[in-house]
Every structure is written in C-alpha cells, then in structure tokens.
Amino acid sequence: MKIKQLQVFLIVSLSLFLMSACTHLKDQWPEQVPSRSHFTNSFDQDELNKTVQTKEEYLLWIQRFYLGWEIYKRGWLKMTNELLAEVDDPKQQKIIERKMSDLGLKISREWAKKSKKRRIYTRHVAIWGNALLESLDKGESMQLINQVNDDVDALLEHRLDPKMITENRYYPQDDNNPFL
C-alpha cells in the first residue's frame, strides 16, 4: 500500500513540475524581439481585436513576425540584419536599424491582429520583404524603407486602400522582359 502511495505522490509531483515548466516556457519572451510589454499594451488598447483574439495568440503572431515561422522563414529581424550587412557606413547602419525597428513595431502590431478590420496582411509583409531584398541589389534600401514607412502610415490612417499594396508598387515589372 505504501508503495502505491509513493508512486502516486511521485507521479503527481512530476506532473506538477512539468506543468509549471511548460507555463514558464510559455511566458518566456525572446530577448531579440522588442519588449513584450509594448505589445501587451497595444493589445490591451484594442477593444475590437480583444473580442476575437486572445493575448497569447496575438503575442505568438508578434514573435512569428520577428523570428519567422514554417510558412515564412525570413522574419523581420533576419530581414533587418540582411539590410545592415550590405551597408558599410556605421552611421547609415544606425539609421537603417532605427528605421527598420520603428517600421517593424508599426507593422507587427497591426499584422498580428486577427480582426478582419486590420489594415496589414501577410501579403503586404511578403511584398515589402521581397521589395527590401530587391532594394539591396539596387542600392536603394534607404529609399524603399522610407516608401514602405509612408505606405504603412497611410494604411494605418486609412489614407491608402490595402489593395494598393502590390508587387508593382515598389518595383514594377519590365514588360519588355519575357522572363518576368
């Protein structure tokens, strides 16, 4: 009888330990992602989105935006690092890093929402990511960052229809090139 009680005690103790470990892991926030509190405050202020999405789900999408995930491996942090790696001037690097950080905050707060009323979708993020990569080849990263920033502001302020964000908005395809 005492052996069964000991076994039950060990099983319960181990279960409680594992559950607390899982809870602890869930609450961890990647240090390379901007402050968790920044995003929880943003979530808490959005009454409409709170009715259709949990805070945990919202924060998961924030992490996916910055770190990437199975569907889109290149997260915002990787994109930023790729841009910075192509710039030799330390002052220019600082400017790009700051602008990409500010832009990432604006985009991620809106993109992570579940609401159908959000203004930024995965399609937009993919278009911007591809355009940023192309801007590296053309030496136009700073100009493109500024253009995307203006478009994000216009989207968030309802001055730009989300349908206007297309691949051709940033780098129009060459109609004379049969391979495009």
C-alpha positions as a Markdown table, in Angstrom:
| # | Residue | x | y | z |
|---|---|---|---|---|
| 1 | Met | 0.0 | 0.0 | 0.0 |
| 2 | Lys | 2.8 | 2.5 | 0.9 |
| 3 | Ile | 4.5 | 1.8 | -2.5 |
| 4 | Lys | 1.3 | 2.8 | -4.4 |
| 5 | Gln | 1.0 | 6.0 | -2.3 |
| 6 | Leu | 4.6 | 6.8 | -3.1 |
| 7 | Gln | 4.1 | 6.1 | -6.8 |
| 8 | Val | 1.0 | 8.3 | -6.9 |
| 9 | Phe | 2.9 | 11.0 | -5.0 |
| 10 | Leu | 5.8 | 10.8 | -7.4 |
| 11 | Ile | 3.5 | 10.9 | -10.5 |
| 12 | Val | 1.6 | 13.9 | -9.1 |
| 13 | Ser | 4.8 | 15.7 | -8.1 |
| 14 | Leu | 6.4 | 15.1 | -11.5 |
| 15 | Ser | 3.2 | 16.2 | -13.3 |
| 16 | Leu | 3.1 | 19.5 | -11.3 |
| 17 | Phe | 6.7 | 20.1 | -12.0 |
| 18 | Leu | 6.3 | 19.6 | -15.8 |
| 19 | Met | 3.2 | 21.7 | -15.9 |
| 20 | Ser | 5.0 | 24.6 | -14.1 |
| 21 | Ala | 7.9 | 24.2 | -16.5 |
| 22 | Cys | 5.6 | 24.4 | -19.5 |
| 23 | Thr | 3.9 | 27.5 | -18.1 |
| 24 | His | 7.3 | 29.1 | -17.5 |
| 25 | Leu | 8.4 | 28.4 | -21.1 |
| 26 | Lys | 5.1 | 29.9 | -22.4 |
| 27 | Asp | 5.8 | 33.1 | -20.5 |
| 28 | Gln | 9.4 | 33.5 | -21.9 |
| 29 | Trp | 9.9 | 36.2 | -24.4 |
| 30 | Pro | 12.7 | 36.1 | -26.9 |
| 31 | Glu | 15.2 | 38.8 | -26.0 |
| 32 | Gln | 15.8 | 39.9 | -29.6 |
| 33 | Val | 12.1 | 40.7 | -30.0 |
| 34 | Pro | 11.1 | 44.2 | -28.8 |
| 35 | Ser | 9.6 | 44.4 | -25.3 |
| 36 | Arg | 6.7 | 42.1 | -24.6 |
| 37 | Ser | 5.0 | 44.9 | -22.6 |
| 38 | His | 5.0 | 47.1 | -25.7 |
| 39 | Phe | 2.8 | 44.6 | -27.4 |
| 40 | Thr | 0.6 | 43.7 | -24.4 |
| 41 | Asn | -0.2 | 47.4 | -24.0 |
| 42 | Ser | -1.1 | 47.6 | -27.7 |
| 43 | Phe | -3.3 | 44.5 | -27.4 |
| 44 | Asp | -5.0 | 45.8 | -24.3 |
| 45 | Gln | -5.9 | 49.1 | -26.0 |
| 46 | Asp | -7.6 | 47.4 | -29.0 |
| 47 | Glu | -11.1 | 46.6 | -27.8 |
| 48 | Leu | -12.3 | 45.2 | -31.1 |
| 49 | Asn | -9.4 | 42.7 | -31.5 |
| 50 | Lys | -9.7 | 41.6 | -27.9 |
| 51 | Thr | -13.2 | 40.2 | -28.7 |
| 52 | Val | -11.8 | 37.9 | -31.4 |
| 53 | Gln | -8.3 | 37.0 | -30.3 |
| 54 | Thr | -6.5 | 36.1 | -27.1 |
| 55 | Lys | -3.5 | 37.9 | -25.9 |
| 56 | Glu | -1.4 | 34.8 | -26.2 |
| 57 | Glu | -2.4 | 34.3 | -29.8 |
| 58 | Tyr | -1.6 | 37.9 | -30.6 |
| 59 | Leu | 1.8 | 37.6 | -28.9 |
| 60 | Leu | 2.6 | 34.4 | -30.8 |
| 61 | Trp | 2.0 | 36.2 | -34.1 |
| 62 | Ile | 4.2 | 39.0 | -33.0 |
| 63 | Gln | 7.0 | 36.5 | -32.4 |
| 64 | Arg | 6.4 | 34.9 | -35.8 |
| 65 | Phe | 6.6 | 38.3 | -37.4 |
| 66 | Tyr | 10.0 | 39.0 | -35.9 |
| 67 | Leu | 11.5 | 35.5 | -35.9 |
| 68 | Gly | 9.8 | 33.8 | -38.9 |
| 69 | Trp | 8.0 | 30.5 | -38.8 |
| 70 | Glu | 7.3 | 27.5 | -41.0 |
| 71 | Ile | 5.3 | 29.4 | -43.6 |
| 72 | Tyr | 7.6 | 32.4 | -43.9 |
| 73 | Lys | 11.1 | 31.7 | -42.6 |
| 74 | Arg | 12.5 | 35.1 | -43.0 |
| 75 | Gly | 11.4 | 37.2 | -40.0 |
| 76 | Trp | 11.8 | 40.9 | -39.6 |
| 77 | Leu | 14.9 | 40.6 | -37.6 |
| 78 | Lys | 16.6 | 38.5 | -40.3 |
| 79 | Met | 15.5 | 41.0 | -43.0 |
| 80 | Thr | 16.9 | 43.8 | -41.0 |
| 81 | Asn | 20.2 | 42.0 | -40.5 |
| 82 | Glu | 20.4 | 41.3 | -44.2 |
| 83 | Leu | 19.9 | 45.0 | -45.0 |
| 84 | Leu | 22.5 | 46.1 | -42.4 |
| 85 | Ala | 25.1 | 43.6 | -43.7 |
| 86 | Glu | 25.1 | 45.4 | -47.1 |
| 87 | Val | 25.8 | 48.8 | -45.6 |
| 88 | Asp | 29.4 | 49.7 | -44.8 |
| 89 | Asp | 28.9 | 53.1 | -43.2 |
| 90 | Pro | 28.2 | 52.8 | -39.4 |
| 91 | Lys | 26.1 | 56.0 | -39.4 |
| 92 | Gln | 24.0 | 54.7 | -42.2 |
| 93 | Gln | 23.7 | 51.3 | -40.4 |
| 94 | Lys | 22.3 | 53.1 | -37.3 |
| 95 | Ile | 19.8 | 55.0 | -39.3 |
| 96 | Ile | 18.6 | 51.8 | -41.1 |
| 97 | Glu | 18.5 | 49.9 | -37.9 |
| 98 | Arg | 16.3 | 52.6 | -36.2 |
| 99 | Lys | 14.0 | 52.9 | -39.2 |
| 100 | Met | 13.6 | 49.1 | -39.5 |
| 101 | Ser | 12.9 | 48.9 | -35.8 |
| 102 | Asp | 10.3 | 51.6 | -35.8 |
| 103 | Leu | 8.7 | 50.1 | -39.0 |
| 104 | Gly | 8.7 | 46.6 | -37.5 |
| 105 | Leu | 6.8 | 47.9 | -34.5 |
| 106 | Lys | 4.1 | 49.6 | -36.6 |
| 107 | Ile | 3.7 | 46.7 | -39.0 |
| 108 | Ser | 3.7 | 43.9 | -36.4 |
| 109 | Arg | 1.2 | 45.5 | -34.0 |
| 110 | Glu | -1.3 | 45.6 | -36.9 |
| 111 | Trp | -0.4 | 42.4 | -38.7 |
| 112 | Ala | -0.6 | 40.2 | -35.6 |
| 113 | Lys | -4.3 | 41.0 | -35.1 |
| 114 | Lys | -7.0 | 38.5 | -36.0 |
| 115 | Ser | -9.6 | 41.1 | -36.8 |
| 116 | Lys | -10.9 | 41.3 | -40.3 |
| 117 | Lys | -10.7 | 45.1 | -39.9 |
| 118 | Arg | -6.9 | 45.1 | -39.7 |
| 119 | Arg | -5.0 | 47.0 | -42.3 |
| 120 | Ile | -1.9 | 45.0 | -42.8 |
| 121 | Tyr | -1.9 | 41.4 | -44.0 |
| 122 | Thr | 0.7 | 38.7 | -44.7 |
| 123 | Arg | 0.5 | 39.5 | -48.4 |
| 124 | His | 1.7 | 43.1 | -47.6 |
| 125 | Val | 4.6 | 41.8 | -45.4 |
| 126 | Ala | 5.7 | 39.4 | -48.1 |
| 127 | Ile | 5.6 | 42.2 | -50.7 |
| 128 | Trp | 7.6 | 44.5 | -48.5 |
| 129 | Gly | 10.1 | 41.8 | -47.7 |
| 130 | Asn | 10.7 | 41.0 | -51.4 |
| 131 | Ala | 11.0 | 44.7 | -52.3 |
| 132 | Leu | 13.5 | 45.2 | -49.5 |
| 133 | Leu | 15.6 | 42.3 | -50.9 |
| 134 | Glu | 15.4 | 43.8 | -54.3 |
| 135 | Ser | 16.4 | 47.2 | -52.9 |
| 136 | Leu | 19.6 | 45.6 | -51.7 |
| 137 | Asp | 20.6 | 44.7 | -55.3 |
| 138 | Lys | 19.7 | 48.2 | -56.5 |
| 139 | Gly | 21.4 | 50.1 | -53.6 |
| 140 | Glu | 18.1 | 51.7 | -52.7 |
| 141 | Ser | 17.4 | 50.3 | -49.3 |
| 142 | Met | 17.0 | 53.7 | -47.5 |
| 143 | Gln | 14.6 | 55.0 | -50.2 |
| 144 | Leu | 12.5 | 51.8 | -50.0 |
| 145 | Ile | 12.4 | 51.8 | -46.2 |
| 146 | Asn | 11.1 | 55.4 | -46.4 |
| 147 | Gln | 8.5 | 54.5 | -49.0 |
| 148 | Val | 7.3 | 51.5 | -47.1 |
| 149 | Asn | 7.1 | 53.6 | -43.9 |
| 150 | Asp | 5.0 | 56.2 | -45.7 |
| 151 | Asp | 2.7 | 53.4 | -47.0 |
| 152 | Val | 2.3 | 51.8 | -43.6 |
| 153 | Asp | 1.4 | 55.2 | -42.1 |
| 154 | Ala | -1.1 | 55.7 | -44.9 |
| 155 | Leu | -2.6 | 52.3 | -44.4 |
| 156 | Leu | -3.0 | 52.7 | -40.6 |
| 157 | Glu | -4.5 | 56.2 | -41.1 |
| 158 | His | -6.9 | 54.8 | -43.7 |
| 159 | Arg | -5.5 | 57.1 | -46.4 |
| 160 | Leu | -4.4 | 54.1 | -48.5 |
| 161 | Asp | -6.5 | 51.2 | -49.6 |
| 162 | Pro | -4.8 | 47.9 | -48.7 |
| 163 | Lys | -5.4 | 46.6 | -52.2 |
| 164 | Met | -2.9 | 49.3 | -53.5 |
| 165 | Ile | 0.0 | 47.4 | -51.9 |
| 166 | Thr | 1.1 | 45.2 | -54.8 |
| 167 | Glu | 4.5 | 43.9 | -56.1 |
| 168 | Asn | 4.4 | 46.6 | -58.8 |
| 169 | Arg | 4.1 | 49.4 | -56.4 |
| 170 | Tyr | 7.7 | 49.3 | -55.4 |
| 171 | Tyr | 9.5 | 47.7 | -58.4 |
| 172 | Pro | 7.3 | 47.5 | -61.5 |
| 173 | Gln | 7.9 | 44.5 | -63.7 |
| 174 | Asp | 9.6 | 45.2 | -67.0 |
| 175 | Asp | 7.0 | 44.5 | -69.7 |
| 176 | Asn | 9.9 | 44.1 | -72.3 |
| 177 | Asn | 11.5 | 41.3 | -70.3 |
| 178 | Pro | 9.8 | 38.0 | -71.2 |
| 179 | Phe | 11.3 | 36.3 | -68.1 |
| 180 | Leu | 9.4 | 38.4 | -65.6 |
